[in-house]
């Protein structure tokens, strides 16, 4: 086990795997997850539970470091259980849900209540192998999070004071985020004015979940927020979010910026990939682009941000203190790809400041 993992588990001189409890009403899902997670020597599945009542007893008995939680279960639904868990025994929870519109809506609520990640169960477009690799990565990332100190704030419209933009701008903004990004994006977008620069966003999130996320943000913000469709224009007062399981490519035709939505192989181990968005924005937007990389595990977006930076774009990274996981920003900073390192609440005003600068 690495020194980093020892430190994360706060057990000086002791080596042990990350203890995981699987909570799902499907015996097949529990069996598959247990088998796949147990292949990694840094993870120990200490138990499984078919419902929250069994899970409650096993949490007390086994003291897991991380829980995977289904949200549609008998006896007690996952949302009710999550509320109780975060109040009395907070620890990192990864929601593992079905790819349904209803499931994605509930998953968004779970993130607002304190769950740290959401992902989908294996299906037609998501193999067991791919799902297991991603879940293992997420478990290793979220075990670092001190959930007791992290208190997600449910943001409502008008909660945060709005910023203003004094003059029109031809600049455009591209944003990449992953773990913790749903909350971070809500805090950034909800304070932007109606005439803010056009925005294109990649948030690592499964198919269908991005539409629910975009709809929630649209209700919250003064700007329009929508899940991107092929050919959608990027213009002031609009934010486009890449649909889950599809790459979003930044394009230009004359003075018009727009996005292309397409499938394709994973890039930087993700689809959608922040690198795909950033690299294409560098190619077609150049110094007219403002690049922002926020909380998330891994290094997706670092190379793309370096390309943006080297082609004259201004770049911003969220600082370590306000990140849920300081992975993606850290990698971009290490490549000398970042002009400004800022706490989350300072990012919106810096975006507007840079948008109004003359070339």
C-alpha positions in Angstrom: 0.0 0.0 0.0 1.2 3.5 -0.9 2.2 6.1 1.7 -0.5 8.3 0.3 -3.1 5.7 1.1 -1.8 5.1 4.6 -2.0 8.9 5.2 -5.5 9.0 3.8 -6.6 6.2 6.2 -4.8 8.0 9.1 -3.3 4.8 10.5 0.4 5.5 11.1 2.6 2.4 10.6 -0.4 0.2 9.8 -1.1 -1.1 6.3 -4.7 -2.1 5.6 -7.1 -1.9 2.6 -10.0 0.5 2.3 -13.0 -1.1 3.9 -16.1 -1.0 1.7 -19.7 -1.8 2.4 -22.0 -2.5 -0.5 -25.7 -1.6 -0.1 -28.0 -2.8 -2.8 -31.3 -4.8 -2.9 -30.2 -6.9 -5.9 -28.3 -10.0 -4.9 -26.7 -10.1 -8.3 -25.4 -6.6 -8.1 -24.0 -7.2 -4.6 -22.2 -10.3 -5.9 -20.8 -8.6 -9.0 -19.6 -5.6 -7.1 -18.0 -7.7 -4.3 -16.2 -9.9 -6.9 -14.9 -6.9 -8.9 -13.8 -4.7 -6.0 -12.1 -7.6 -4.3 -9.7 -7.9 -7.3 -7.9 -4.8 -6.0 -5.6 -5.5 -3.1 -6.1 -2.0 -1.7 -9.8 -2.6 -1.3 -11.6 -5.0 1.1 -15.3 -5.6 0.8 -16.1 -6.0 4.5 -19.8 -6.7 3.9 -22.9 -6.3 1.8 -26.5 -5.3 2.8 -29.8 -5.8 0.9 -31.4 -2.8 2.6 -30.7 0.2 4.9 -31.7 -1.6 8.1 -29.1 -4.3 7.6 -26.7 -1.7 6.4 -27.1 0.3 9.6 -26.1 -2.6 11.8 -23.2 -3.5 9.6 -21.9 0.0 9.6 -21.8 0.0 13.4 -20.2 -3.5 13.5 -17.7 -3.2 10.6 -16.9 0.5 10.5 -16.4 0.8 6.7 -14.4 3.7 5.2 -16.7 4.0 2.1 -20.2 2.9 1.2 -21.7 2.2 -2.2 -25.4 2.9 -2.0 -28.3 2.1 -4.3 -31.2 4.6 -4.0 -34.2 2.5 -4.9 -34.6 -0.1 -2.2 -37.4 -1.7 -0.2 -38.2 -1.0 3.5 -36.3 2.3 3.4 -35.3 4.3 0.3 -31.7 5.3 -0.2 -32.4 9.0 0.2 -34.0 8.6 3.6 -31.1 6.4 4.7 -28.5 8.9 3.4 -30.1 11.7 5.4 -29.9 9.7 8.6 -26.4 8.5 7.8 -25.0 12.0 7.2 -26.6 13.2 10.4 -25.5 10.5 12.7 -22.6 8.6 11.1 -21.1 10.7 8.2 -18.8 8.9 5.8 -18.1 8.9 2.1 -21.0 7.5 0.1 -20.9 6.7 -3.6 -24.4 6.4 -5.2 -24.6 3.5 -7.7 -27.9 3.8 -9.5 -29.8 2.6 -12.5 -29.8 4.6 -15.8 -33.3 5.9 -15.6 -34.7 9.4 -15.6 -36.3 8.8 -12.1 -33.0 7.4 -10.8 -31.0 10.3 -12.1 -33.3 12.9 -10.5 -33.0 11.1 -7.1 -29.2 10.8 -7.5 -29.0 14.6 -7.9 -30.8 15.0 -4.6 -28.4 12.5 -3.0 -25.4 14.7 -4.1 -27.1 17.7 -2.5 -27.5 15.7 0.7 -23.8 14.8 1.0 -23.1 11.8 -1.3 -19.7 12.5 -2.9 -20.0 10.6 -6.2 -22.7 9.1 -8.5 -22.3 6.5 -11.1 -24.5 4.0 -13.0 -24.8 0.3 -12.8 -23.5 -1.8 -15.7 -25.8 -1.9 -18.7 -26.0 -1.8 -22.4 -23.5 1.0 -22.7 -21.5 0.4 -19.6 -19.7 -3.0 -19.1 -19.0 -4.6 -15.7 -15.3 -4.2 -16.4 -15.5 -0.5 -17.2 -17.8 0.1 -14.3 -15.5 -1.7 -11.8 -12.4 0.2 -12.9 -14.2 3.5 -12.4 -15.7 2.5 -9.1 -12.3 1.4 -7.7 -10.8 4.8 -8.8 -13.7 6.7 -7.1 -13.4 4.7 -3.9 -9.6 5.5 -3.7 -10.4 9.2 -4.4 -13.3 9.7 -1.9 -11.6 7.9 1.0 -9.5 11.1 1.3 -12.6 13.2 1.9 -13.4 14.3 5.5 -17.2 14.1 5.2 -17.7 15.5 8.8 -16.1 18.8 7.7 -17.9 18.8 4.3 -21.4 20.2 4.6 -22.9 20.7 1.2 -25.2 23.7 1.0 -28.4 23.3 -0.9 -28.3 26.4 -3.1 -31.6 28.0 -4.0 -32.3 30.8 -6.5 -31.4 34.1 -5.0 -29.3 32.6 -2.1 -26.0 34.1 -3.3 -25.6 37.7 -4.5 -25.4 38.1 -8.3 -22.3 39.5 -10.0 -22.6 42.0 -12.9 -20.9 42.4 -16.2 -20.5 46.0 -17.3 -19.9 45.5 -21.0 -20.5 42.9 -23.6 -17.8 40.4 -24.4 -16.8 38.1 -27.2 -14.9 35.8 -24.8 -16.2 32.2 -24.1 -15.6 30.0 -21.1 -14.8 26.3 -20.9 -15.0 24.5 -17.6 -14.0 21.0 -16.5 -14.9 19.2 -13.2 -15.4 15.8 -11.7 -15.8 14.7 -8.1 -17.4 17.5 -6.1 -18.1 19.4 -9.3 -21.9 19.4 -9.2 -21.8 21.6 -6.1 -18.9 23.7 -7.3 -20.6 24.4 -10.6 -23.9 25.4 -8.9 -22.0 27.9 -6.8 -20.2 29.4 -9.9 -23.1 29.5 -12.3 -25.8 30.7 -9.9 -24.0 34.0 -9.3 -23.4 34.8 -13.0 -25.4 37.6 -14.7 -27.7 37.1 -17.7 -25.1 38.7 -20.0 -22.2 36.5 -18.8 -20.0 34.9 -21.5 -21.2 31.7 -23.2 -20.0 28.6 -21.3 -19.2 25.0 -22.3 -18.9 22.5 -19.5 -17.7 18.9 -19.0 -18.7 17.4 -15.7 -17.9 13.7 -15.4 -21.3 12.2 -15.0 -23.2 9.2 -16.5 -25.6 9.3 -19.3 -29.1 10.7 -18.3 -27.7 12.2 -15.1 -26.3 15.2 -17.0 -29.8 16.2 -18.2 -31.2 16.1 -14.7 -28.2 18.1 -13.5 -28.6 20.7 -16.3 -32.3 21.1 -15.5 -31.6 21.7 -11.9 -29.0 24.3 -12.7 -31.3 26.0 -15.2 -34.0 26.4 -12.4 -31.3 27.8 -10.1 -29.5 30.3 -12.4 -30.3 33.5 -14.2 -28.4 32.2 -17.3 -29.8 29.4 -19.4 -28.3 26.0 -18.6 -29.0 23.0 -20.8 -27.6 19.6 -21.7 -25.8 20.2 -25.0 -27.2 18.9 -28.3 -25.3 18.6 -31.5 -24.9 22.0 -33.2 -26.0 24.1 -30.1 -24.5 27.6 -30.2 -22.4 29.0 -27.4 -23.5 32.6 -26.8 -23.8 35.0 -23.8 -26.1 34.0 -21.1 -26.0 30.3 -22.0 -24.2 27.3 -20.5 -24.0 24.0 -22.2 -23.2 20.8 -20.3 -21.8 17.8 -22.2 -24.2 14.8 -22.2 -23.0 11.8 -20.3 -21.2 9.2 -22.4 -20.6 11.6 -25.3 -17.7 13.9 -26.0 -18.3 17.6 -26.5 -16.1 19.3 -29.1 -15.8 23.1 -29.4 -16.2 24.4 -32.9 -16.3 27.8 -34.7 -18.0 28.9 -38.0 -17.2 32.6 -38.7 -18.1 34.5 -35.6 -20.3 31.7 -34.2 -19.1 29.2 -31.6 -21.0 25.9 -31.3 -20.5 22.4 -30.1 -20.4 19.0 -31.8 -21.6 16.1 -29.8 -20.2 12.7 -30.7 -19.3 9.3 -29.4 -15.8 7.7 -29.6 -13.2 6.1 -27.4 -12.5 7.2 -23.9 -10.0 10.1 -23.7 -8.0 10.5 -20.5 -10.1 7.5 -19.4 -13.4 9.6 -19.7 -16.3 10.2 -22.0 -17.1 13.1 -21.9 -13.5 14.2 -21.5 -12.4 17.6 -20.3 -9.3 17.3 -22.5 -11.4 16.9 -25.7 -13.3 20.1 -24.8 -10.2 22.1 -23.8 -8.0 21.0 -26.8 -10.8 21.8 -29.3 -11.4 25.2 -27.6 -7.7 26.0 -27.9 -7.8 25.2 -31.6 -10.9 27.1 -32.5 -11.1 29.8 -29.7 -7.5 30.6 -28.9 -7.0 33.7 -26.8 -10.8 34.3 -26.8 -11.2 31.4 -24.3 -11.1 31.4 -20.5 -10.4 27.9 -19.2 -11.4 26.8 -15.7 -10.5 23.5 -14.1 -12.2 22.6 -10.8 -12.4 19.8 -8.2 -12.1 16.3 -9.4 -10.0 13.1 -9.3 -7.4 12.2 -11.9 -5.8 14.3 -14.5 -8.4 14.8 -17.3 -8.1 18.4 -18.6 -4.5 19.1 -17.5 -3.1 18.6 -21.0 -6.0 20.5 -22.6 -5.5 23.4 -20.2 -1.8 23.5 -21.0 -2.7 23.8 -24.7 -5.2 26.6 -23.9 -2.6 28.4 -21.8 0.2 28.1 -24.4 -2.2 29.4 -27.1 -3.0 32.6 -25.2 -6.1 31.7 -23.3 -6.4 32.8 -19.6 -6.7 29.8 -17.2 -8.0 29.4 -13.7 -7.7 26.4 -11.3 -9.7 25.9 -8.1 -7.4 25.9 -5.1 -6.7 22.9 -2.9 -8.5 24.2 0.2 -11.9 24.4 -1.5 -11.7 21.3 -3.7 -13.4 18.1 -2.6 -10.7 16.2 -4.5 -7.6 18.2 -5.5 -6.7 16.0 -8.5 -7.4 17.7 -11.8 -6.4 21.2 -10.7 -3.2 19.8 -9.2 -2.2 18.1 -12.4 -2.9 21.3 -14.4 -0.9 23.4 -12.0 2.0 20.9 -12.2 2.1 21.4 -16.0 2.5 25.2 -15.5 -0.9 25.5 -17.3 -2.6 27.8 -14.8 -2.6 31.6 -14.6 -4.7 31.9 -11.5 -5.2 29.6 -8.5 -8.4 30.7 -6.7 -10.8 29.6 -4.0 -14.2 28.5 -5.4 -16.1 31.7 -4.5 -13.5 33.9 -6.2 -13.7 32.1 -9.6 -16.9 33.7 -10.9 -15.7 37.3 -10.4 -12.3 36.4 -12.0 -14.2 34.9 -15.1 -16.1 38.2 -15.5 -13.0 40.3 -14.9 -11.1 38.4 -17.6 -14.1 38.5 -20.0 -14.0 42.3 -20.0 -10.2 42.6 -20.6 -9.1 43.9 -23.9 -6.9 41.6 -26.0 
